[in-house]
Structure formats: structure tokens, C-alpha cells
Amino acid sequence: QVQLVESGGGLVQPGGSLRLSCAASGFTLDYTNIGWFRQAPGKEREGVSCISSSVGSTYYADSLKGRFTISRDNAKNTVYLQMNSLQPEDTAVYYCATVLRCGSSKFGIWGQGTQVTVSS
């Protein structure tokens, strides 16, 4: 099977942190560009971050720079999204996906998503 599985979501208070994981099976993330996306109920999906396979360049939505950090652990075949200083507006289902290249809208494999809820 070729799949991505997100994990690490949950309920966190404003100002808290979470680390999301995107674990791949059936292929090697080392050769793959991975993007993180999120979607809140009733809202369109938006891009959060992306990490390239070639040189490991990272990209972030402008509004999230400084709070979110994407990273890759090739030994674990996993991409992470460290989220700090979380606020209620960050509440959404977070997805990872393979992408043709960072910044593109051409996707391959999607994970099932993990819920992040920021509330006091």
C-alpha cells in the first residue's frame, strides 16, 4: 500500500503547542515533496507549509511564519509539523499530501487528516 497517515492532533489550550506527524508507507519520503494543509468546517482548504525533497527547502504561509516549523526525518520516513503559539483560529483538520512541487496545486496522495482543536 502507498499511503500517508497523520497523527498528533488533539485538544490544546491557546498558546500551547502540538507536533503533527505525517508517516509514509509504500514509498520513500526522501524523494517526495510533502505539503501540510488545513481545513476548518465551512472553509476552503488552505496551504500551511511544504518541504521539498531535493534540497529540503521549506515554505510557509506568510501568516504562519515564526509559529510553525516543518521538518523531515528520513530514517523514520516521516515529516513533522511543529505548531507553537496555537490560537483558536488554528482549529482545523490538518492533512499532509504529496505534491508535484512546493507551491503547486497538483497533488498525489492524501492522508486522512488529524483534528486540531485550540480552545480554553
PyMOL commands that set and color helices and strands:
alter all, ss='L'
color gray80, all
select helices_A, chain A and resi 29-31+62-64+74-76+88-90
alter helices_A, ss='H'
color red, helices_A
select strands_A, chain A and resi 3-7+10-12+18-25+33-39+46-51+58-60+68-73+78-83+92-99+107-110+114-118
alter strands_A, ss='S'
color yellow, strands_A
deselect
rebuild
show_as cartoon
